[in-house]
Amino acid sequence: MHYARDPQSGDFVLGFHRPRSHEILDATRCPVLVPVLDAALQRLREVSEHLPQEGEVLGLTDGQVVVLGLPGVRPQPETVEALMSLVDERLVGIELRGGRQAATIGATVLEVDRVAGLPPMLASPFVFTQAHAAVNLALVRHVARMARPDGQRVLELFAGAGNFTRALAKTATRVWASDTDREAIDLLRKLANDARLPINAKRQSAPRLLPKLAQAQIEYPVVVLDPPRAGLGQEASAALAKVASERIVYVSCDPSTLTRDLEVLDAGGFQILDVTVFDLMPMTPEVETVVTLKRRGTR
């Protein structure tokens, strides 16, 4: 959510941007959000005078409790004291990051997506997680099923805190997971240690890593990737076509960059087996597209 204070009237607004605009529509209630998360976000109105003129708030919930993240908010003593008054049995933690300073109030790491058969993922408000738990579970199971990781060495790119990694590692001999987010990789390493999963998590850039692997002629039977909107890129996609020896599962949130990268993978010897779409943010145009590819001539 975004917030701002009118410089003339002093009115505080908290809500979402109007379509194709930077104007914030005040939302005293959001029926799409989990109620406990909606209630926690609304409590920021109680301490609005301690927040900057404008900014955003990040929220994370496991369905029972909530933690909030406030980027661009300096942890001044009076700000921290005001925010401490909000923490209770539902809003269990708040993290502030601003001016190269950080402060945590309460507990700011949650175990999310705790379901039978999968260890929960560790996350904070500043680490990417999918918005819809039930649909995300279907997405994770689909990716794991299409990857066929059983007894295989798996390379996972843009792994984050381990949304797919935890499922892939259940049957793979080892998952080599990479991401550029230091905090996400630290949480993934803790997940791997706690759940005793064969995961080797490294902080690396996929577009830089893949050409190095290709040049060294290092191959992985299975590669799973979930890049941001920018996609993988043509050069890295060409390298991916050399690194993946059998199967690729590409998760994308942007059809245009996905199409660009698929053209390169097609030229590199891969063919599409399956395309499945997941609506993780209902009532918005945002979808996740999962494309499964196999090398021509393999099973």
TORVO-673006 format. One record per residue: y, z, x of N, C-alpha, C, O in turn; residue in three letters. Coordinates in pm, whole numbers, plus 50000, padded with zeros to 5 digits. Layout:
BEGIN
YZXYZXYZXYZXALA...
This chain:
BEGIN
498815000050083500005000050000501255000050088501215004150204MET502364995350029503654995250099504605005250030504475008249912HIS505555010250109506555019050049507915015650107508015009750214TYR508965019450034510345017150079511275026250000510945030649890ALA512435028750060513465036649993514715027949979515205022350077ARG515215026849858516415018849834517595025149907517905036849885ASP518265017549996519355023350075520555027549990521355035950033PRO520685021949871521815025349784521485037049693522165047249694GLN520425035449614520095045749515519245057149573519245068249521SER518515054049681517615064049738516265064649668515425072849704GLY516055056049567514775055849495513635052049589513775043049672ASP512495058949575511305056349655510315048249573509975052049461PHE509855037049630508855028849561507595028149647507675027449769VAL506455028349580505155027949646504275018549566504005020949449LEU503825007949629502994998549555502644986249637502454987149759GLY502564974849570502134962549633503244952149627504154953149544PHE503164942149714504164931549715504004922449593502894919049553HIS505124918649536505124908349433504584895449494504844892749612ARG503824887249419503274874849475504344866349543505414863849487PRO504024861949665504904853349746506284859649764507314852849760ARG506304872749786507564879849803507334892549885506214897549894SER508414897549946508354910450016508824921849927508894933349972HIS509154918749803509574929249710508384937849672507314932749639GLU508584951049675507504960349641507614964049494508654968649448ILE506524962049422506444966149282505914980449277504794983049321LEU506694989549225506285003549219505065004949129505055000149016ASP504025011649180502785013349104502435028149100501885033549196ALA502755034548991502445048748977500965051048950500475062348955THR500265040148920498815040848900498235027148928498795017148883ARG497115026549000496445013849026495025014548971494185021549027CYS494725007348861493405008148798492295001948881491115004148852PRO492624994148985491604987749067491034997449170489874996449208VAL491865006849216491425016149320490485026749266490545030349148LEU489615031849354488815043649321489775054849285490725057249360VAL489575061849172490545071949127490955082049232492135085549241PRO490005086949313490355097149412491275091349519492135098549572VAL491115078449551491995071949648493375069449588494385071649654LEU493405065049465494685062649397495495075649390496695075649417ASP494825086649355495525099449343496075104049478497185109549485ALA495315101849585495775106049717496985097949763497925103449819ALA496955085049738498085076549776499355080649701500435080949759LEU499215083749574500375087549494501025100449543502205102749519GLN500255108949610500795121749656501855119949766502615129149794ARG501895108249827502925105749928504335106549869505295108949942LEU504445104649739505755105849675506335119949693507555121749694ARG505445129749708505895143649723506605146149855507385155549868GLU506325137449955506925139650088507725127350131507905124950251VAL508195119550035508855106850067510065108550157510375099650236SER510755119950148511955121750230511635123150379512525122150464GLU510365125350410509965126850551509395113850608508995113450724HIS509345103350527508805090450571509935081250614511085083250573LEU509645071050696510665061450735511235054050614510745055450502PRO512275046050638512915038350531511935028950462512025026650342GLN510995023650539509955015150482508715015650570508785019350688GLU507605011950512506365012050589505175009250501505315004050391GLY503995012650552502775010650476501865022550495502015030350590GLU500915023850404499945034750413498555028650400498315019950316VAL497645033350483496255028850484495395039850424495575051550456LEU494455036150339493605046050275492135043050293491735031350294GLY491335053250306489885052050321489215063050241489635074550245LEU488155059450168487425069450091485935066750096485505055250110THR485155077250083483715075850067483325077549921482145078649888ASP484335077549834484105079449692484315093749647484455096549528GLY484325103049744484495117149711485775122949771486515130149704GLN486025119749898487215124649966487975112850026487465101750033VAL489215115550070490105104950118490755109050249491075120750271VAL490945099150337491805100950454492845089850451492565078650408VAL494065093050496495165083350496495635080750638495555089450724LEU496135068650661496725064950788498145060350768498425052450678GLY499055065250851500465061650840500935055350971501375062351062LEU500855041950981501365035251100502885035251101503525034750996PRO503445035851220504905035651231505585048651195506795048951178GLY504825059451183505395072551150505245081651271504135085151311VAL506365085551330506335094551445505935108651401506425113651300ARG505065115051477504615128551440505645139351473505365148251553PRO506835138451412507835148951430507345161851363506635161151263GLN507705173451417507205186151363507425187651212506535192151141PRO508625183951163508895185551020508065175850936507685178950823GLU507785163950992506945154250920505515159250911504885158850805THR504995164151025503625169451027503485181150931502495182150859VAL504465189950931504415201650842504405197450696503655203050615GLU505225187550661505255182950522503935176650482503445179150372ALA503345168750570502085162150538500925171950532499975169950457LEU501005182550611499955192850607499855198950468498765203050426MET500965199450396500955205450262500165196950162499805201850055SER499895184250197499165175450106497645176750121496905173550029LEU497195181450236495765181850264495085192550180495515204050175VAL493995188350113493225197750030491765193250029491335185950119ASP491005197449928489575194149926489305179549895488185174849917GLU490295172149846490135157849817490775149149924490135140149979ARG492045151749955492735144850064492505153250189493245162750217LEU491465149650265490995158550372491635155850507491475163850599VAL492345144750522492935141950652494005131250646493965122250562GLY494975132150737496045122250750496265119750899496355129250977ILE496365107150938496615103551077497935096051086498185086651010GLU498785100051181500075093751203500055086751338499515092051436LEU500625074851344500765067451469502125060651470502405052251385ARG502955064351566504275058251575504945061751706504815072951755GLY505695052051763506385054551888505465058352001505815066752084GLY504275052252007503265055152109502785069552104502285074952203ARG502945075851989502465089351968501505089451850501575080751762GLN500635099151848499675100351738499405114951710499495123451799ALA499075117851586498705131351546497715130451431497825121651346ALA496785139451428495825140051317495945153451247496075163951310THR495895152851115495945164751031494625165150954494345156150875ILE493835175250975492545176050909491535166650972491645163251090GLY490545162450893489485153350940489845139050903490105136050787ALA489865130151003490305116350976489215105950997489495093950990THR487975110151023486845100951033485855104150922485455115650904VAL485475093850848484535095650737483245087950762483245077950834LEU482175092550703480935084750695480985076950564480985082950456GLU481025063850573481135055650452479885047050435479125044950529VAL479695042250313478545033750278477225040550312476345034550374ASP477095052950269475835060250288474875056150177475025060350062ARG473885047850211472905043050113471505044350172471335045550293VAL470525044150085469145045350130468795033750223469055022150194ALA468195037250337467745027050429468745022850535468395015650627GLY469995027350523471015023850621471765036350664472135044550580LEU471995038050795472835049250837474275046550794474695034950791PRO475045056850761476435054550721477265049450838476965052450954PRO478305041850808479205037150911480325047350929480835052750831MET480705049851053481815058851081483105050751082483175040051143LEU484135055751014485385048151005486565057650993486435069050948ALA487715052651033488985059551015489905050150939489545038550918SER491085054750895491975045850822492445033850905492845023650849PRO492405035051038492885024351124491785014851170492035005851249PHE490565016851122489445008151155489085000051031489015005450921VAL488854986951049488584978150935487274982050865486244983850929PHE487354983150734486174984550649486354975750527487484972850487THR485254971550468485344963350348485784971850229485554983950225GLN486424965250132487104972550024486184976949911486514986549840ALA485054970349891484224972849773482824976749819482074968249867HIS482464989449805481224994649862479984987749808479094984149885ALA479904985649677478694979849618478504965349662477394961349697ALA479584957649660479484943649702479244942849853478514934149900VAL479854952049928479624952150072478164954650105477624948750198ASN477514963550030476094966050052475294953250032474384950250110LEU475614945649928474934932849905475214923050019474314915750061ALA476444923050068476814914550180476024918150305475474909250370LEU475954931050338475224935550457473754931750448473184926750545VAL473154934050333471724930850317471484915850327470484911450384ARG472404907950272472264893450280472354888650425471534880650469HIS473334893550498473504889450639472264893150720471774885050799VAL471754905250700470564909550774469354901050738468554897650825ALA469224897650611468084889350567468174875250626467174869850672ARG469374869350624469524855650673469454854850826469064844550881MET469814865750893469774865751040468354866151095468094861251205ALA467444871851019466054873451064465984879951202465494873951297ARG466484892251214466574898551346465274904751395465214909451508PRO464214904751313462974911751348462464907651486462124896051509ASP462414917451577461874914951710462704905751797462224900851900GLY463954903251757464804893851830465924900951905466294912251872GLN466454894252007467684898452072468834892251993468874880151975ARG469764900751947470854896151860472184898251930472434908751988VAL473034888151924474414889351970475304890051847475274881051762LEU476084900751838477014901951725478444902051778478794910051864GLU479254893051725480644891651765481564896751655481264895151537LEU482674902851693483594908951597482844919551514482934919751392PHE482124928051583481224937651518481954949151450481394955451361ALA483204951951490483914963151432483184976251458482634978251567GLY483174984951359482514997951373481034997451335480365007751332ALA480514985251306479074984051287478594981451146477464984951112GLY479434975351062479034972750924477714965050917476814968850842ASN477584954350995476344946650998475394951851107474174950951092PHE475944957151214475144961251330474044970951289472904969551332THR474384980651207473424991051168472224985251095471124990551107ARG472424974251019471314967850950470514958851044469284958651039ALA471214951551130470534942551225469674950451322468574946251357LEU470184962051366469494969851469468254976951419467464982051499ALA468054977351289466874984051235465594977051278464564983551297LYS465644963651293464424956251328464564947651453463564942551502THR465784946051505465964938251628465484946151749465454958451746ALA465104939051855464764946151978466014952452038465954963452093THR467154945352028468454950752071469554942152014469434929952004ARG470654948751975471844941651929472934943752033473314955152062VAL473444932852088474564933152181475814930552098476064919252057TRP476594940952074477734940051982479034940752059479184948652152ALA479994932352019481294932252086482434931951986482294926751875SER483554937752027484774937551947485914941452040485694947852143ASP487144937552004488294941052089488924954452050489754959652124THR488534960051936489114972651889488424984451957487254987251930ASP489144991252044488555002252121488035013452029486945018752051ARG488825016951927488415027751838487145024051762486255032451746GLU487075011651715485885007251642484645007651731483585012151688ALA484775003051854483645003151946483195017451977482005020051986ILE484145026651993483775040652016482995046351899482015053551917ASP483425042951777482705047751659481325041351648480365047751606LEU481235028551686479925021851683478965028051784477785029751756LEU479475031451901478625038052000478115051551950476955055151973ARG478975058851881478545071651825477495069651717476515077051710LYS477695059451632476705056251528475355053151592474315058051549LEU475385044651697474155040851765473435052951822472215054051813ALA474205062051881473625074051940473075083451833471955088551847ASN473845085651728473415094951623472175089751550471255097451520ASP472155076551523471035070751448469915065651538468895060851490ALA470125066751670469135062351768468745047751746467565044351736ARG469745039351740469545025051718469745017451849470575021451931LEU468995006551870469094998651995470334989651994470234977551976PRO471494995852013472764988552009473484990452142473625001752191ILE473934979552200474764980052320476134974852281476324962852264ASN477104983852265478434980252215479424979452330479554988852408ALA480124968152338481094965852445482424961452385482464954652282LYS483504965352450484834960752411485104947452482485464947352600ARG484944936552411485084923252468485694913752365485584916052245GLN486324903252413486884892752328485854881552313485424875852413SER485474878452192484474868052167484884854352222484064847752286ALA486144849852200486524836852255486474836252408486324825352464PRO486584847652475486454847952621485004849752665484584844252766ARG484254857452588482874860352624481964848252611481164845652700LEU482084840652502481154829752476481154818952584480074814952627LEU482314814052631482264804252739481584809452866480914801852936PRO481764822352896481104828253013479584828252996478844825053089LYS479134831952876477694831952850477124817852858476054815652913LEU477864808252801477404794252803477314789052945476354782252980ALA478304792153027478314787453165477154793453244476574786953331GLN476824806153212475714812853280474374809253218473334814053263ALA474384800853115473174796553044472394808352985471164808552986GLN473134818152934472534829652866472464826652718473474823152656ILE471284828052661471084824752519470624836952441470004846152495GLU470934836752312470444846752217469834839152099470444829752048TYR468634843152055468024836151942468874836951816468904827551736PRO469564848251797470354850451676471764854851714471944863751797VAL472764848551652474154852751670474774854951532474684846351444VAL475384866551514476094869951390477564871951425477864878651524VAL478474866351347479894868151374480694869251246480384862851145LEU481734877351252482614879851137484054880151188484664890851195ASP484604868451224485944868151284487044870551182486804869751062PRO488264873351230489414874151139489794860351088489074850651113PRO490904859451017491294846850952491394835151049491124823751012ARG491784837951173491944827151271490624820451306490614809751368ALA489504826551267488214820751298487864822151445488494829851518GLY486854814751488486394815551626487194806251716487474809651831LEU487544794551667488254784751749487304774151800486104776551813GLY487824762251829486984750851864486264752751998485074749952009GLN486984757552099486364759252231485254769752226484164767552279GLU485524781052163484504791552153483344787352064482204791152089ALA483634779451959482554774551872481624765151948480414765451928SER482204756852036481374747952118480484756152211479324752652234ALA481044767052265480244775852351479164783052270478044784752317ALA479514787152148478534793752061477324784852036476194789652032LEU477574771952018476474762451993475514761752111474364757552095ALA475954765752230475084765952347474414779552364473294780452414LYS475094790152321474554803752339473494807052234472484813252266VAL473704802852109472734805552002471584795552012471804783552001ALA470394800452034469264791252053468564787651922467914777251914SER468694796251818467964793351695468814794351569468794785251485GLU469564805251553470184807951423471554814351439471774822451529ARG472484810651350473834816251345474124820551203473874813051109ILE474674832551187475174837051057476664839451074477074848551147VAL477484831351007478934831351022479544836950893479414830950787TYR480224848350904480904854550790482384851650803482984854650907VAL482994845750700484374841350709485184845650588484674845750476SER486454849150612487384852150502488414841050485489344842550405CYS488264829850558489214818850550488464805550551487944801550655ASP488404798550436487644786050428488124775250525487314767250573PRO489434774750554489944763950638489494765450783489044755750844SER489604777550839489154779350978487624778950986487074774751087THR486954783350880485504782250875485074767650883484174764150959LEU485724758950805485394744650805485594738650943484764730950991THR486704742151008486974737151143485864740951239485384732551316ARG485444753551236484424758251330483054752451297482264749751387ASP482744750551168481454744851129481314730451177480224726051212LEU482414723151179482374709451230481944709151376481184700451418GLU482444718851453482074719651594480604723551609479894717951692VAL480144733151529478744737551535477804726351492476714724951547LEU478214718451394477414706951350477264696951465476174691951491ASP478364694251533478304685051647477484690751762476954683351844ALA477374704151766476614710751872475134712251842474414718551919GLY474674706551730473244706451703472764715851593471564717951579GLY473704721651514473294730751408473484724451271474364716051251PHE472644728651177472764724051039472824736050945472264746650974GLN473504734350833473684745250738472444747050653471914737550596ILE471984759550645470844762950560471284768950427470674766350324LEU472334776950430472714784450311474194787850316474744790650423ASP474844787550199476224791950183476274801550064475904797649953VAL476714813850086476794823749979478174830249984478674833650091THR478764832049867480114837549857480064851349793479344853549696VAL480844860749849480914874449798482364877749762483274875749842PHE482554882749640483894886349592484124901149617483814909449532ASP484664904449735484844918449772486154924349722486324936549725LEU487074915949677488344920949625488594914449489489364904849480MET487954919549384488104913649250489564912649208490394921049243PRO489854901949132491194899149080492174894949189493394895349169MET491644890949306492464885049411491764872149455490584870249424THR492454863349528491814851149577490954853249700490374843749752PRO490844865849748490114868649871488604869049847488124876249759GLU487854861249925486394861349920485834860950062486524857050156VAL484594865050075483874863750202482804853050184482024853650090GLU482774843350274481784832650270480824834550386481244835850501THR479534834750355478504836350458477754823150471477114818550376VAL477824817250588477134804650615476034807150718476284812250827VAL474824803550681473684804750772473334790950827473164781450751THR473244790150959472924777451025471704779051115471454789851168LEU470954768251131469844768351226469944756151316470494745851277LYS469414757551435469424746151526468454735651475467334738851435ARG468884723251475468034712251430466754711751513466784712351636ARG465654710651443464374710051512463664723451522462524724051568GLY464344734451479463694747551477463364751251334463834744951240THR462534761651319462134765851185463224774151120463064778551006ARG
